[in-house]
């Protein structure tokens, strides 16, 4: 199945355009879920959500809905995967609360995360659990913004760890041939 969605749902400018006029902001996600089957939670990049938020998001969406999320920037940008065991465990524990609604978890890296860090990324991906405590499969994706990663060894690394590749449409990255 293909899941289509947007990055985020809490945009005030969508009121009266995408969301029916008068929809309160605390009902935006429920309204969004009547049109799309998936969403990327952009706010996880800034920090792990409270469990009360996760519970509300799960309750506001139908059973077939999926949530994708970014790893916090503390892990990917600030510490660049170094010494992030406790932060990663905390994040993954929160994400596991999505249960069957959990979609891919994206490691989005900055432009300066260069291929010299390949061993670090390989070790980090190897350390990630494959399932939650209840058996739901974690799905991982890696978004790189440095074209030096686009080599066979990197694609093999992703394959080895069952991680998807996320490509961004940026000046520094090659264009996809369609």
N, C-alpha and C positions, 0 to 999 in steps of 0.2 A: 504494500500500500504506500502511496505517496502522500505525505502530509505537507500541506502548504500553510504558511502563517507569516506573521510579521515579527519585527523586533519590538516587543513591548505593546502595551495596550492602554496606558494611562495618559494619553495625550489629550489635553483639554481641547485642542483645536479640532479634534475628531467629533466633538459634541455637535449635534445637529447636522453633521455631514455623514459620518460613518455610523455614529450612535444616534438613535432617535432623540430628537429634542427633548430636553427635560430628564434624560437619563442621569441619575446621580453617579458621580465618579466611582463610588464603591460598588456599582453594578456594571461598570465598563467591561470587566472580564466576562461576566455572564452573557452580556450582549454580544461581545466579540465571538464567544464560543458558539453562537447560533450561525455564524458565517464561515468560520475557519475551524480546522481540526487540530491546529498546533500553534504554538507561540514560542518565541525565544524570550526568556526572562533576562533582560539586559541588566537589571539591578543587581544580579548576583555577581557581576563583575566588580561592583563596589563593596560587596560584603555578603556573607552568608545570611539568608533570610531567617527571620524568627519562625519557629515552628507553627505559631498561630497563623502567620501569613500563609505558609505552605498548606495548612489545613483548610483555610478559607479558599485558596485557589483551587484546591482539589474539589471542595464542595461546590464551588461556583461553576464547574465545568462538567459536561457529560462524560460517561464512561470511556468513550472512544477518543477523547481529547489527549494530546501529548504536550508535555513541557520540555523544551530544550533550555539549557542554561549554560552560562559561561562560568568557568572557574574564577574565583576572586583574583583581582589584580595583585593582591598581596602575594599570591602563589606564583603567578606567571610573570609579572612585571617587576615587582619590588624585590622579591627574594629570588626570582628566576629559578625556581625549583630547588633551591638550596635550603636544606633544613626546614622543610615545610610539612613534615609528617603529621604533626598535630593539627595544623590548619586544614590539611587535605582530609584527614579523618573527620573533622568537624563538618566540613562542607559536604562530604559524601554521606555522612549520617543524616544531615538535613535533606539532601536530595533523595535519599532512600524513602523518605516519608511520602513521596509522590506515588509510590507503589507502581502499579501497572501503567500509570499515566506518565511515567518518567521516560523522556526521550533522550537524545544525545547530550553529553556534557562536553563542552568545548574548551579546550586549552587554547586561548587566543594569545599569541605572543606579539611583542613589540617589534619594530623594524630592526632593533639592535640585537635581537635574539638570533645570533648567527650560527651557521653550521659547526663552528668550533664547539658548540654546546651539544653536539650529537650524542655523545656518551651519556651526558647528564639526562637528556630527554629519553634515551633508550632505557636507562635505569629507572627513571620516574614512571614511564609507561609500564615497565615490568612490575613495579611495586603496586600498581592500582588493582584493587579487587575487581573480579569479573562479575560478581553478583552481590546483591544486598543480603542482609541476614535472612530475609524471607524468600530469597531465591530469584528475585527480579534481576534481570541482566542489566548491568551497567553498559552503556554504549558511549564510547569516547570518540572525540573528533579533535583534530589538531589544525589550528589556523596559523599559518606562518605568513610573514610579510617581508621576508628576505628571500630573494629569488635563488640564492645559493643553496637552499634546501631542495630545490627541484631537481633531484638526482635519483638515480635508481636505488642507491643505498637507503635513501629516505623512504621511498615508496615501499621497499622491502621491510623497513622498520615498522611502518604503519601496518602492513599486512601481518607481520609477526605478532603484533599486539592487538590486532583486530580493531584498529582505530581508523576512522575516516579522515580524508583530507578535505579541508575547507580552503578554498581559494577566494581571495578578495579581488575585486576589480579596482586596482590601484595602479598608479603610474609605474611604481617600482616592480610590478609583477607582469609577467607576460599575458597577453590576451589569449583566450581560448579560441581555437578554431572550431567553428560550428558547421 
